[in-house]
Amino acid sequence: MKNSLRLFLYFLLLVQVPAVAQTQLTMVHNGINRNYTLYVPPSFNPGSSWPVVFVLHGFTQTAQSIMNYSGFNAIADTASFIVVYPDGVGNAWNTNSGMSGGSTADDIAFIGALTDTLFAQYGIDTTRVYSCGFSAGGYMSHRLACESSRCYAAIASVAGTMSTGAYAACLPSRPVPVMQIHGTSDFVVSYNGGFGGVSVADVISKWVSSNTCPPAAQVTAMPDLVTTDFSTVERSVYAPCAGSTEVILYKVNGGGHQWPGTTAIAAGIGTINRDIDASAVIWNFFRSRSCVSTTTAVVEQNEQQQFSIQADGLGGFIINANDYTVENVIYQRMDIAGRKVSEGVFVGSLHLQKQSSDSGVQLVRIQHAGGVSTLRLLFP
């Protein structure tokens, strides 16, 4: 009975959760068919609330290719999380670079909409949504952390920095745990910047400043486990930072434009470091990170902007309709497990007062003249 009610409450969508692990799916976003590969470990049970890791491919690559060379599916099987491999439009992401062949799609909104779909279908833990990527996928992960109104619990970039445009637009609304893995002999995305991209040092400096981290890192030389790979790794940790975050750099001395630890032949270009497994290192970084705050109320809302949200100063929220007259707006308030907290009708504004039992993420689904909006509220 509980599971039946849960499935009904997930936005009243008649969705069947696949019984098999890997599926190729399509959703329409902004009039464009967007493809993605979804991996749900066989041990997943409806009623669970699992984290999600988005893994974004490099320029000219595909979801299938990064799934093959990253090896995240095997980690998900033992660590119990869902993996999503989206395809960029034209095998590219909108990295705000203006480069020839780059995408102009609204990828920030697309990945947000895909997150909503995964919540509706699988009841994912929206406080533990992570993004990582290779090359352009790394650029895109930085953009999500910098520019999205949603909370990404942590991001990681392998062989990808920021375009100069994205760097200038990077104004994060909250501290974000960030990991950068980059080879010093990367001749595609240079460690020192150039060709419309900023240097690794600039990226690290941006996040150290944004997260209010100490300016000096704790530097550790990683064991040179494979001496025949002609590369070594140096780990720099900037901590403690605001919100219990960290900024971590894995500097791969002599490493190329590659995913360290991969066994794939055509993952990238140049030397592949074998001293670390990038996917395992990334998950180990992600696994303890969450968007839940114990001290402040954090608001996350959809990109549609039909509604604005403000804190009431007492742990609750006030939702206001923007720019048009709204009458008889129906709302449903749910907790992260899909259980109804309250429902009703409001005109113009809605005050959701914090109750003693309120904590963590709640979702407010609003049916209005412009369609349907889903707002995320994070109660302290």
VENVEN-V62357 format. One record per helix or strand of 2 or more residues. SS is the DSSP state (~ for helix, > for strand). FROM is the first residue (numbers start at 0). TO is the last residue. If there is no record, write none. Layout:
ss={SS	SS}
from={FROM	FROM}
to={TO	TO}
This chain:
ss={~	>	>	>	~	~	>	~	~	>	~	>	~	>	~	>	~	>	~	>	~	>	>	>	>	>	>	>	>}
from={1	21	31	50	62	71	80	88	106	128	135	153	163	176	199	217	226	231	241	246	277	297	306	316	328	339	348	359	370}
to={8	28	38	55	69	78	85	90	121	133	146	157	168	182	209	220	228	237	243	252	285	300	310	320	334	345	351	367	378}
